[in-house]
């Protein structure tokens, strides 16, 4: 088994060389149609076997490199990029969308970088595994820093993903649109999303990230201390109907629209704490009108807790009198 173009086997280490092998090669077939087994004459042949795809030695994916290359491929099981360190603009856009992929791993990818230009949307891994109905596992063990706009936008949207791990991710820094914009939108089987070292997010970082993840019962951001600019968790957990526990133990500040719409219709959420928040740069943290309140539809939410010394400024936030839509809740200042 290998990667073949006609009768020619392509060395995985050379895949970085020429973009024509990604988009449409000299033999008039797309790469996604050129993966399979050889017959007894050493020629590529269509095959019904399923296989794993390991891109050993591949260190960089060029702009548009894997653009839709394995779209609807129903032979894939597991995909790994053990040596990949750079994914350029649109490098993995919809690369495995609608495929049969079960897991994907990026062992060496440490950074996904962009610019501060308003319209410089990178889309590095955008829609990469969207609509994958066999997907269970995604692992980014080395990823530490993302500054590319919409780097993982809609990456796993509407897939069957169950677990996603980012064990070393520390910063999400965007200047217009967030890095995790709708990344897990409608992942109805998602149960674990792990960000243990994430301490800083800037500008719309998790907007819509977990919306309608109806199997997600709890999530924690144990190291998050700083939110910057605005938004960051806009609609992030909206309609997560099984969500019972959300933790921000070290978060120190609020900005405009930090949690606008964030928890709407989280009908299993009973309590939320903000034990470390000391200040805000805006009065619109939890929304600025009843239709945009963070906790509208949270019928089981009965307790919202803040620091004991936070009442003076928390009480000035828009929607405080309405408990930001949590009609059955009591606001406490006791942490």
MIMAR-475945 format. One record per residue (C-alpha): residue in three letters; x, y, z. Coordinates in nm, 4 decimals, always signed. Example, Ala and Ser with C-alpha at 12.3 -4.5 7.8 and 13.67 -1.06 7.14 Angstrom:
<drenbas>
    r        px        py        pz
  ALA   +1.2300   -0.4500   +0.7800
  SER   +1.3670   -0.1060   +0.7140
</drenbas>
This chain:
<drenbas>
    r        px        py        pz
  UNK   +0.0000   +0.0000   +0.0000
  UNK   +0.1133   +0.3536   -0.0623
  UNK   +0.0340   +0.6815   -0.2295
  UNK   +0.0301   +0.6413   -0.6057
  UNK   -0.0171   +0.8651   -0.9050
  UNK   -0.0847   +0.6265   -1.1908
  UNK   +0.1973   +0.3716   -1.1665
  UNK   +0.4280   +0.6112   -0.9866
  UNK   +0.4653   +0.5808   -0.6114
  UNK   +0.5039   +0.9184   -0.4392
  UNK   +0.7543   +0.9392   -0.1557
  UNK   +0.5724   +1.0882   +0.1435
  UNK   +0.8768   +1.3004   +0.2242
  UNK   +0.8531   +1.4683   -0.1138
  UNK   +0.4877   +1.5638   -0.0857
  UNK   +0.5931   +1.9125   +0.0178
  UNK   +0.7652   +1.9782   -0.3143
  UNK   +0.5016   +2.0611   -0.5703
  UNK   +0.1489   +2.1844   -0.5182
  UNK   +0.0337   +2.0185   -0.8403
  UNK   +0.0436   +1.6835   -0.6585
  UNK   -0.2080   +1.8224   -0.4094
  UNK   -0.4555   +1.9940   -0.6384
  UNK   -0.4371   +1.8087   -0.9702
  UNK   -0.1294   +1.6221   -1.0775
  UNK   +0.0195   +1.5486   -1.4166
  UNK   -0.1829   +1.2314   -1.4540
  UNK   -0.5146   +1.4137   -1.4308
  UNK   -0.6309   +1.2583   -1.1062
  UNK   -0.6644   +1.4116   -0.7651
  UNK   -0.4555   +1.2793   -0.4797
  UNK   -0.7600   +1.1593   -0.2879
  UNK   -0.8333   +0.9171   -0.5756
  UNK   -0.4763   +0.7890   -0.5853
  UNK   -0.4538   +0.6146   -0.2517
  UNK   -0.4789   +0.2399   -0.2312
  UNK   -0.3041   -0.0870   -0.3099
  UNK   -0.0926   -0.2110   -0.6009
  UNK   -0.1822   -0.5126   -0.8102
  UNK   +0.0597   -0.7925   -0.8927
  UNK   +0.2149   -0.5773   -1.1659
  UNK   +0.2949   -0.2985   -0.9248
  UNK   +0.0169   -0.0781   -1.0608
  UNK   -0.2293   +0.1204   -0.8564
  UNK   -0.5697   -0.0419   -0.8384
  UNK   -0.8957   +0.0544   -0.6793
  UNK   -0.9487   -0.1377   -0.3595
  UNK   -1.2100   -0.1766   -0.0892
  UNK   -0.9609   -0.2143   +0.1966
  UNK   -0.9608   +0.0473   +0.4674
  UNK   -0.6295   +0.1926   +0.5776
  UNK   -0.4423   +0.4308   +0.8042
  UNK   -0.2614   +0.7276   +0.6569
  UNK   +0.0632   +0.8363   +0.8266
  UNK   +0.2468   +1.1322   +0.6790
  UNK   +0.5888   +1.0512   +0.8209
  UNK   +0.8517   +1.3086   +0.7275
  UNK   +0.6016   +1.5660   +0.6049
  UNK   +0.6990   +1.8922   +0.7762
  UNK   +0.5020   +2.1557   +0.5874
  UNK   +0.1711   +2.1735   +0.4061
  UNK   +0.1710   +2.4535   +0.1461
  UNK   -0.1098   +2.6995   +0.0835
  UNK   -0.4161   +2.5042   -0.0326
  UNK   -0.2071   +2.1885   +0.0051
  UNK   -0.4720   +1.9404   +0.1203
  UNK   -0.7657   +2.1501   +0.0043
  UNK   -1.0589   +1.8994   -0.0177
  UNK   -0.8127   +1.6203   -0.1042
  UNK   -0.9787   +1.3378   +0.0909
  UNK   -1.3316   +1.4762   +0.0759
  UNK   -1.5850   +1.1898   +0.0973
  UNK   -1.3056   +0.9280   +0.1119
  UNK   -1.4671   +0.6233   +0.2700
  UNK   -1.1520   +0.4095   +0.3060
  UNK   -0.9693   +0.6067   +0.5749
  UNK   -0.9463   +0.4977   +0.9373
  UNK   -0.6750   +0.6909   +1.1204
  UNK   -0.4635   +0.9855   +1.0054
  UNK   -0.1456   +1.1146   +1.1667
  UNK   +0.1041   +1.3904   +1.0961
  UNK   +0.3966   +1.2945   +1.3248
  UNK   +0.6490   +1.5464   +1.1883
  UNK   +0.4306   +1.8330   +1.0661
  UNK   +0.5349   +2.1741   +1.2000
  UNK   +0.3736   +2.4187   +0.9526
  UNK   +0.0253   +2.4395   +0.8028
  UNK   -0.0042   +2.7312   +0.5644
  UNK   -0.3135   +2.9263   +0.4630
  UNK   -0.6052   +2.6951   +0.3813
  UNK   -0.3619   +2.4043   +0.4032
  UNK   -0.6133   +2.1559   +0.5443
  UNK   -0.9446   +2.3182   +0.4529
  UNK   -1.2074   +2.0429   +0.4302
  UNK   -0.9243   +1.7945   +0.3758
  UNK   -1.1141   +1.5030   +0.5338
  UNK   -1.4679   +1.6404   +0.5280
  UNK   -1.7332   +1.3689   +0.4987
  UNK   -1.4606   +1.1024   +0.5116
  UNK   -1.4623   +0.7856   +0.7234
  UNK   -1.1720   +0.9043   +0.9383
  UNK   -1.1813   +0.7803   +1.2996
  UNK   -0.8929   +0.9726   +1.4546
  UNK   -0.6436   +1.2455   +1.3702
  UNK   -0.3173   +1.3359   +1.5440
  UNK   -0.0638   +1.6175   +1.5040
  UNK   +0.2355   +1.5141   +1.7152
  UNK   +0.4794   +1.7975   +1.6375
  UNK   +0.2635   +2.0950   +1.5419
  UNK   +0.3488   +2.3713   +1.7922
  UNK   +0.2209   +2.6937   +1.6352
  UNK   -0.0394   +2.8149   +1.3876
  UNK   +0.0501   +3.1736   +1.3160
  UNK   -0.1254   +3.4575   +1.1361
  UNK   -0.1101   +3.8349   +1.1060
  UNK   -0.2941   +4.1326   +1.2511
  UNK   -0.4402   +4.2302   +0.9137
  UNK   -0.8195   +4.2596   +0.9360
  UNK   -0.9039   +4.0463   +0.6342
  UNK   -0.6182   +3.7977   +0.6542
  UNK   -0.8281   +3.4906   +0.7264
  UNK   -0.5982   +3.1890   +0.7427
  UNK   -0.8467   +2.8987   +0.7664
  UNK   -0.5524   +2.6624   +0.8275
  UNK   -0.7553   +2.3673   +0.9538
  UNK   -1.0994   +2.5078   +0.8783
  UNK   -1.3702   +2.2418   +0.8241
  UNK   -1.0942   +1.9795   +0.8172
  UNK   -1.3072   +1.6997   +0.9661
  UNK   -1.6501   +1.8540   +0.9254
  UNK   -1.9345   +1.6039   +0.8898
  UNK   -1.7101   +1.3033   +0.9618
  UNK   -1.9507   +1.0421   +1.0931
  UNK   -1.6946   +0.7926   +1.2252
  UNK   -1.4613   +1.0390   +1.3984
  UNK   -1.3952   +0.9847   +1.7685
  UNK   -1.0580   +1.1287   +1.8643
  UNK   -0.8428   +1.4376   +1.7926
  UNK   -0.5056   +1.4991   +1.9553
  UNK   -0.2765   +1.8042   +1.9380
  UNK   -0.0088   +1.7217   +2.1999
  UNK   +0.2481   +1.9889   +2.1055
  UNK   +0.0297   +2.2809   +2.0003
  UNK   +0.1089   +2.5840   +2.2190
  UNK   +0.0152   +2.9007   +2.0326
  UNK   -0.2445   +3.0077   +1.7740
  UNK   -0.2653   +3.3562   +1.6252
  UNK   -0.4169   +3.2732   +1.2875
  UNK   -0.7684   +3.4026   +1.2309
  UNK   -1.0206   +3.1195   +1.2085
  UNK   -0.7402   +2.8651   +1.2227
  UNK   -0.9766   +2.5927   +1.3447
  UNK   -1.3102   +2.7399   +1.2415
  UNK   -1.5729   +2.4665   +1.2001
  UNK   -1.2938   +2.2073   +1.2067
  UNK   -1.5041   +1.9290   +1.3583
  UNK   -1.8510   +2.0701   +1.2982
  UNK   -2.1335   +1.8177   +1.2919
  UNK   -1.8965   +1.5240   +1.3326
  UNK   -1.9171   +1.2332   +1.5775
  UNK   -1.6050   +1.3479   +1.7626
  UNK   -1.6031   +1.2302   +2.1248
  UNK   -1.2688   +1.3520   +2.2621
  UNK   -1.0413   +1.6456   +2.1764
  UNK   -0.7150   +1.7120   +2.3567
  UNK   -0.4963   +2.0238   +2.3541
  UNK   -0.2742   +1.9477   +2.6556
  UNK   -0.0122   +2.2184   +2.5964
  UNK   -0.2105   +2.4956   +2.4296
  UNK   -0.1330   +2.8221   +2.6134
  UNK   -0.2493   +3.1177   +2.4025
  UNK   -0.5197   +3.2006   +2.1491
  UNK   -0.4483   +3.5443   +2.0093
  UNK   -0.6698   +3.6785   +1.7314
  UNK   -0.7339   +4.0317   +1.6091
  UNK   -1.0666   +4.0012   +1.4267
  UNK   -1.2146   +3.6507   +1.4192
  UNK   -1.1405   +3.3798   +1.6728
  UNK   -0.9251   +3.0735   +1.6320
  UNK   -1.1863   +2.8277   +1.7615
  UNK   -1.4872   +2.9839   +1.5916
  UNK   -1.7563   +2.7107   +1.5845
  UNK   -1.4851   +2.4437   +1.5996
  UNK   -1.7056   +2.1808   +1.7663
  UNK   -2.0441   +2.3158   +1.6564
  UNK   -2.3074   +2.0408   +1.6696
  UNK   -2.0609   +1.7727   +1.7799
  UNK   -2.3385   +1.5921   +1.9589
  UNK   -2.1143   +1.3081   +2.0838
  UNK   -1.8421   +1.5315   +2.2291
  UNK   -1.7764   +1.4445   +2.5934
  UNK   -1.4217   +1.5684   +2.6534
  UNK   -1.2537   +1.8902   +2.5401
  UNK   -0.9344   +1.9525   +2.7303
  UNK   -0.7368   +2.2795   +2.7566
  UNK   -0.5418   +2.2423   +3.0854
  UNK   -0.2703   +2.5038   +3.0177
  UNK   -0.4618   +2.7705   +2.8267
  UNK   -0.4063   +3.0971   +3.0142
  UNK   -0.4773   +3.3736   +2.7587
  UNK   -0.7441   +3.4288   +2.4936
  UNK   -0.7952   +3.7342   +2.2750
  UNK   -1.0849   +3.8435   +2.0532
  UNK   -1.3651   +3.5972   +1.9876
  UNK   -1.1487   +3.2984   +2.0806
  UNK   -1.4244   +3.0429   +2.1466
  UNK   -1.7220   +3.2072   +1.9775
  UNK   -1.9739   +2.9322   +1.9104
  UNK   -1.7069   +2.6719   +1.9784
  UNK   -1.9240   +2.4172   +2.1626
  UNK   -2.2701   +2.5268   +2.0584
  UNK   -2.5166   +2.2364   +2.0536
  UNK   -2.2657   +1.9841   +2.1915
  UNK   -2.5492   +1.8042   +2.3621
  UNK   -2.3411   +1.5276   +2.5273
  UNK   -2.0908   +1.7639   +2.6889
  UNK   -2.1504   +1.7464   +3.0644
  UNK   -1.8576   +1.9459   +3.1991
  UNK   -1.5669   +2.1583   +3.0838
  UNK   -1.2920   +2.3424   +3.2661
  UNK   -1.0375   +2.6098   +3.1832
  UNK   -0.8184   +2.5616   +3.4914
  UNK   -0.5341   +2.7941   +3.3860
  UNK   -0.7261   +3.0705   +3.2077
  UNK   -0.6491   +3.4039   +3.3723
  UNK   -0.6840   +3.6614   +3.0960
  UNK   -0.9449   +3.7512   +2.8334
  UNK   -0.8687   +4.0434   +2.6031
  UNK   -1.0390   +4.2766   +2.3543
  UNK   -1.3990   +4.1486   +2.3326
  UNK   -1.6304   +3.8509   +2.3064
  UNK   -1.4229   +3.5272   +2.3549
  UNK   -1.7101   +3.3005   +2.4676
  UNK   -1.9939   +3.4410   +2.2554
  UNK   -2.2549   +3.1599   +2.2173
  UNK   -1.9769   +2.9197   +2.3212
  UNK   -2.1992   +2.6732   +2.5115
  UNK   -2.5405   +2.7658   +2.3768
  UNK   -2.7842   +2.4719   +2.3752
  UNK   -2.5415   +2.2361   +2.5502
  UNK   -2.8356   +2.0669   +2.7125
  UNK   -2.6325   +1.8205   +2.9240
  UNK   -2.3808   +2.0738   +3.0535
  UNK   -2.3756   +2.0617   +3.4331
  UNK   -2.0395   +2.2108   +3.5224
  UNK   -1.8260   +2.4922   +3.3783
  UNK   -1.5149   +2.6126   +3.5575
  UNK   -1.3042   +2.9288   +3.5277
  UNK   -1.1186   +2.9123   +3.8615
  UNK   -0.8408   +3.1605   +3.7804
  UNK   -1.0130   +3.4025   +3.5423
  UNK   -0.9312   +3.7542   +3.6645
  UNK   -1.1191   +3.9899   +3.4331
  UNK   -1.4146   +4.0419   +3.2021
  UNK   -1.4303   +4.2303   +2.8700
  UNK   -1.7197   +4.3347   +2.6465
  UNK   -1.9514   +4.0496   +2.5538
  UNK   -1.7306   +3.7883   +2.7228
  UNK   -2.0295   +3.5606   +2.7812
  UNK   -2.2964   +3.7077   +2.5531
  UNK   -2.5434   +3.4256   +2.4695
  UNK   -2.2797   +3.1887   +2.6121
  UNK   -2.5005   +2.9543   +2.8175
  UNK   -2.8440   +3.0062   +2.6664
  UNK   -3.0641   +2.6980   +2.7029
  UNK   -2.8098   +2.5017   +2.9053
  UNK   -3.0969   +2.3371   +3.0846
  UNK   -2.8833   +2.1094   +3.3081
  UNK   -2.6587   +2.3855   +3.4451
  UNK   -2.7358   +2.4462   +3.8134
  UNK   -2.4452   +2.6598   +3.9359
  UNK   -2.1589   +2.8705   +3.7992
  UNK   -1.8724   +3.0361   +3.9895
  UNK   -1.6350   +3.3214   +3.9110
  UNK   -1.4050   +3.3018   +4.2157
  UNK   -1.1137   +3.5099   +4.0856
  UNK   -1.2671   +3.7815   +3.8670
  UNK   -1.1624   +4.1223   +4.0010
  UNK   -1.2587   +4.3696   +3.7302
  UNK   -1.4299   +4.4415   +3.4007
  UNK   -1.3687   +4.6797   +3.1126
  UNK   -1.7326   +4.6771   +3.0015
  UNK   -2.0842   +4.6612   +3.1417
  UNK   -2.1952   +4.4249   +2.8637
  UNK   -2.0213   +4.1135   +2.9925
  UNK   -2.3309   +3.8915   +3.0007
  UNK   -2.5215   +4.0691   +2.7224
  UNK   -2.6856   +4.4073   +2.6833
  UNK   -3.0521   +4.3124   +2.6347
  UNK   -3.2835   +4.0339   +2.7456
  UNK   -3.2515   +3.8590   +2.4096
  UNK   -2.8737   +3.8402   +2.4433
  UNK   -2.8389   +3.7508   +2.8097
  UNK   -2.5936   +3.4719   +2.8867
  UNK   -2.8278   +3.2558   +3.0957
  UNK   -3.1616   +3.2906   +2.9171
  UNK   -3.3305   +2.9503   +2.9133
  UNK   -3.1134   +2.8066   +3.1918
  UNK   -3.4146   +2.6863   +3.3860
  UNK   -3.2162   +2.4797   +3.6405
  UNK   -2.9587   +2.7474   +3.7199
  UNK   -3.0125   +2.8568   +4.0803
  UNK   -2.6719   +2.9884   +4.1904
  UNK   -2.4254   +3.2389   +4.0402
  UNK   -2.1266   +3.3052   +4.2671
  UNK   -1.8665   +3.5855   +4.2688
  UNK   -1.5878   +3.7052   +4.4953
  UNK   -1.6997   +3.8612   +4.8213
  UNK   -1.5513   +4.1980   +4.7205
  UNK   -1.7038   +4.2063   +4.3688
  UNK   -2.0580   +4.3247   +4.4426
  UNK   -1.9936   +4.6936   +4.3835
  UNK   -1.8902   +4.6537   +4.0201
  UNK   -2.0852   +4.3379   +3.9345
  UNK   -2.4085   +4.5120   +4.0319
  UNK   -2.3432   +4.7766   +3.7641
  UNK   -2.3309   +4.5221   +3.4787
  UNK   -2.6136   +4.5411   +3.2279
  UNK   -2.8775   +4.2803   +3.3053
  UNK   -2.7820   +4.2386   +3.6702
  UNK   -3.1352   +4.3105   +3.7887
  UNK   -3.2605   +4.0379   +3.5539
  UNK   -2.9880   +3.7983   +3.6683
  UNK   -2.8793   +3.7893   +3.3037
  UNK   -3.1752   +3.5753   +3.2120
  UNK   -3.1409   +3.3181   +3.4923
  UNK   -3.4890   +3.3747   +3.6315
  UNK   -3.4579   +3.1071   +3.9009
  UNK   -3.1091   +3.2029   +4.0203
  UNK   -2.9719   +3.3878   +4.3170
  UNK   -2.6512   +3.5905   +4.2832
  UNK   -2.4054   +3.5397   +4.5687
  UNK   -2.0899   +3.7288   +4.6705
  UNK   -1.9274   +3.4738   +4.8948
  UNK   -1.6141   +3.3359   +4.7289
</drenbas>
